[in-house]
Amino acid sequence: MTQDITISILCEDQAKMGFLDKKFLGQHGFSVFIEAEKRILFDTGASDVFMHNASLLDIDPGTADWIVLSHGHWDHTDGLGALATREKKSLLAHPGIFVDRRKASGAYNGMAFTRQELDRRFNLILSKEPYRIDDNTYFLGEIPRLNDFEARQTPFFHMEGEQRHEDFLMDDSALAIETGKGLVIVTGCSHAGICNIVEHARHVTGQHHVHAVLGGFHLLGDSTQLRKTIDYFKENTVDHLYPMHCTALPALAEFHNAFGIEKLCAGDTLSFDW
């Protein structure tokens, strides 16, 4: 088992208070740097903000062994344009990240890069199935939508030629890391549903206990979904819950009332040592 895991928040909607020469920046989006058996850059936010914050934490994202994208939205992927690497890195994602996705208004809502562009820059690995990155770390692949309260409605659509289709972001995925205290699950946005993600992580790894879940929980106003999500985590105890990006204030307040959560920001670092 991996004994030491450090997760540094490089991009998040809010930034922690810095001081003088360390002014962390907040930006809508998400990116974390995971140091475990391998170094993993998980998402890159929307711009070079993740690089700025990384420098204040003495982290070089270009040293990552793996780059993993949670899904194909601009606020999780467009920072790739600011990433400088000295060699061709492995980039892992679901093949659906490249669809022509749109907001309800019709505005483009996908990533800035084509498959061909990423293939030139990276060793591109696309997988719908779970993918084992190392002995303890799994990319979860496509998340089954199993419960009756998550990922049931969407304001998004995607285009296939001239045809318009509802976009339930089937490419939305996450990471699961096996530890001696249980799973550490890192999510980008949880369009698939945070409870669906936790259940799939348990299924893929064979581990039942979850030590920590952190990242975007995608709880943005559906009171029924929020109530059932709170109920799920009351019935399925997780030692540490860290809802972040794309989790609205009422949801954060409910999670605080129910579980006494801590809100993480860009510039924060978590260490799991045992």
C-alpha positions in Angstrom: 0.0 0.0 0.0 1.1 3.6 -0.6 2.1 5.1 2.7 2.1 8.8 1.9 -0.3 10.8 -0.3 -0.2 14.5 -0.7 -2.9 16.3 -2.7 -2.3 20.0 -3.5 -5.2 22.2 -4.8 -3.8 24.1 -7.8 -7.1 25.5 -9.1 -10.4 26.0 -7.4 -13.2 28.5 -7.4 -11.9 30.1 -4.2 -8.3 30.7 -3.1 -6.8 30.5 0.4 -5.4 33.7 1.9 -1.8 34.0 0.9 0.7 36.6 2.3 2.8 39.2 0.5 4.8 37.1 -2.0 2.3 34.2 -2.0 -0.9 35.5 -3.5 -2.9 32.5 -4.5 -5.5 32.9 -7.3 -9.0 31.6 -7.4 -10.7 30.8 -10.7 -13.8 28.8 -11.8 -12.3 25.4 -12.5 -10.4 22.6 -10.9 -6.9 21.1 -10.8 -5.0 19.1 -8.2 -1.5 17.6 -8.0 -1.3 14.2 -6.4 2.0 12.8 -5.0 1.7 9.2 -4.2 3.2 6.1 -5.9 3.1 8.3 -9.1 2.8 12.0 -9.5 -0.5 12.8 -11.2 -1.8 16.2 -12.5 -5.6 15.7 -12.3 -7.3 18.4 -14.5 -5.7 21.8 -15.3 -8.4 24.4 -14.8 -9.3 27.0 -17.4 -6.0 28.9 -17.8 -2.5 29.2 -16.4 -3.8 29.9 -12.9 -2.9 26.4 -11.8 0.7 27.0 -12.9 0.9 30.2 -10.8 -0.5 28.5 -7.7 1.7 25.5 -8.2 4.8 27.8 -8.2 3.8 29.2 -4.9 3.7 25.6 -3.5 7.1 24.8 -5.1 5.4 22.3 -7.4 6.3 21.9 -11.1 3.2 20.3 -12.8 5.5 19.4 -15.7 7.1 16.7 -13.5 3.9 14.7 -13.4 4.2 11.1 -14.4 0.6 11.2 -15.6 -2.0 13.8 -16.6 -5.6 12.8 -16.1 -8.6 14.7 -17.3 -11.9 14.2 -15.4 -14.1 15.2 -18.4 -14.1 17.5 -21.5 -15.3 20.8 -20.1 -13.1 23.9 -20.7 -12.8 24.7 -16.9 -11.0 21.4 -16.4 -8.9 21.2 -19.5 -8.0 24.5 -21.1 -5.1 25.0 -18.8 -3.3 22.3 -20.8 -2.2 25.1 -23.1 0.0 26.5 -20.2 1.6 23.2 -19.3 5.2 22.9 -20.3 6.8 19.4 -20.2 10.3 18.3 -21.1 9.1 15.0 -22.5 5.9 13.6 -24.0 3.7 12.7 -21.0 0.9 10.2 -20.8 -2.5 11.8 -20.8 -5.4 9.6 -19.7 -9.1 10.4 -20.2 -12.4 9.0 -21.4 -12.8 9.1 -25.3 -15.9 11.2 -25.0 -13.9 14.3 -23.9 -13.8 15.6 -27.5 -17.5 15.8 -28.3 -18.9 19.1 -29.5 -20.7 20.1 -26.3 -22.8 23.2 -25.8 -24.6 25.1 -23.1 -28.4 25.5 -23.3 -27.7 28.9 -25.0 -25.8 27.1 -27.8 -22.4 28.6 -26.6 -19.5 26.1 -27.0 -18.8 24.5 -23.7 -16.2 21.9 -24.5 -12.4 21.9 -24.4 -10.1 24.0 -26.6 -8.1 21.1 -28.0 -8.8 18.5 -30.6 -7.9 14.9 -30.4 -5.2 15.4 -33.0 -3.6 18.3 -31.1 -3.4 16.3 -27.8 -2.1 13.3 -29.7 0.8 15.4 -31.0 1.7 16.7 -27.5 1.0 13.7 -25.3 0.9 9.9 -25.3 -2.9 9.9 -25.4 -4.7 7.0 -23.7 -8.4 7.0 -24.0 -10.4 4.5 -22.0 -14.1 3.9 -21.2 -13.1 1.1 -18.9 -11.3 1.5 -15.6 -7.6 1.9 -16.1 -5.0 1.0 -13.5 -2.3 3.7 -13.3 -0.2 2.0 -10.7 -0.6 -0.6 -8.0 -2.9 1.5 -5.9 -4.4 4.1 -8.3 -7.3 3.7 -10.7 -8.9 5.9 -13.3 -12.5 4.8 -13.0 -13.5 5.2 -16.6 -17.2 5.5 -17.5 -19.4 5.8 -14.4 -22.6 3.8 -14.4 -25.6 6.0 -13.5 -27.3 3.6 -11.1 -29.3 5.6 -8.6 -32.6 7.4 -9.1 -31.5 10.9 -8.1 -28.2 11.8 -9.9 -27.5 12.6 -13.5 -31.2 12.5 -14.4 -31.5 15.9 -16.0 -29.0 18.1 -17.9 -29.0 21.7 -19.2 -26.3 20.7 -21.8 -26.4 19.2 -25.3 -23.8 18.1 -27.8 -23.8 18.0 -31.6 -23.2 15.0 -33.8 -23.2 16.5 -37.3 -26.4 18.4 -37.5 -28.1 16.3 -34.8 -28.5 17.8 -31.3 -28.5 15.3 -28.3 -28.8 15.8 -24.6 -25.3 15.8 -23.0 -25.2 13.8 -19.8 -21.3 13.9 -19.9 -20.8 10.2 -20.0 -17.0 11.0 -20.1 -17.2 12.3 -16.5 -14.8 10.2 -14.4 -12.6 10.2 -11.3 -9.6 8.7 -9.5 -9.6 6.1 -6.7 -6.5 5.5 -4.6 -6.2 2.5 -2.4 -4.7 3.2 1.1 -4.4 1.4 4.4 -7.3 3.4 5.7 -9.6 3.0 2.7 -10.1 4.7 -0.6 -9.2 8.3 -1.4 -11.5 9.4 -4.3 -10.7 12.5 -6.3 -13.5 13.9 -8.5 -13.4 16.7 -11.0 -17.1 17.8 -11.3 -19.2 14.7 -10.6 -21.6 15.2 -13.5 -22.1 11.4 -13.1 -23.2 11.9 -9.5 -20.9 11.8 -6.5 -22.7 8.8 -5.0 -22.6 6.9 -8.3 -18.8 7.7 -8.4 -18.2 6.4 -4.8 -20.2 3.2 -5.6 -18.2 2.6 -8.8 -14.9 3.2 -7.0 -15.9 0.5 -4.5 -16.8 -1.9 -7.3 -13.6 -1.3 -9.3 -11.2 -1.6 -6.4 -13.0 -4.1 -4.3 -12.6 -1.9 -1.3 -15.7 -1.0 0.7 -14.4 1.7 3.1 -13.8 5.2 1.8 -11.4 7.3 3.7 -11.8 10.6 1.8 -13.7 12.1 -1.1 -12.6 15.5 -2.5 -13.4 17.6 -5.5 -16.4 18.9 -7.3 -19.7 17.4 -6.1 -22.0 19.1 -8.7 -24.7 20.0 -6.2 -26.1 23.2 -7.7 -29.7 23.6 -6.6 -31.7 20.3 -6.8 -32.9 20.0 -3.3 -34.0 16.4 -3.7 -30.6 15.4 -5.0 -28.9 17.2 -2.2 -31.1 15.6 0.5 -30.6 12.1 -1.0 -26.8 12.8 -1.3 -26.7 13.8 2.4 -28.6 10.6 3.3 -26.3 8.5 1.2 -23.2 9.7 3.1 -24.9 9.3 6.4 -25.6 5.6 5.5 -22.1 5.2 3.9 -19.7 6.7 6.3 -16.7 8.5 4.8 -13.9 9.7 7.2 -13.3 12.9 5.3 -15.6 14.8 2.9 -14.3 17.8 0.9 -16.9 19.2 -1.5 -15.4 21.9 -3.6 -15.8 23.2 -7.2 -19.4 23.3 -8.5 -20.9 22.8 -5.1 -23.3 25.7 -4.3 -23.4 27.5 -0.9 -26.6 25.9 0.3 -25.1 22.4 -0.4 -21.9 23.4 1.4 -23.9 24.6 4.4 -25.9 21.4 4.5 -22.7 19.3 4.3 -21.2 21.4 7.1 -24.3 21.0 9.3 -24.4 17.2 8.7 -20.7 16.4 8.7 -18.7 19.4 9.9 -16.8 19.6 6.6 -13.8 21.8 5.9 -13.9 23.9 2.7 -10.7 23.6 0.7 -9.4 26.3 -1.6 -6.7 26.8 -4.1 -3.3 26.8 -2.3 -4.4 24.2 0.3 -2.6 20.9 0.7 -3.9 17.7 2.2 -1.6 14.9 3.5 -2.7 11.4 4.2 0.1 9.8 6.2 0.1 6.4 7.8 
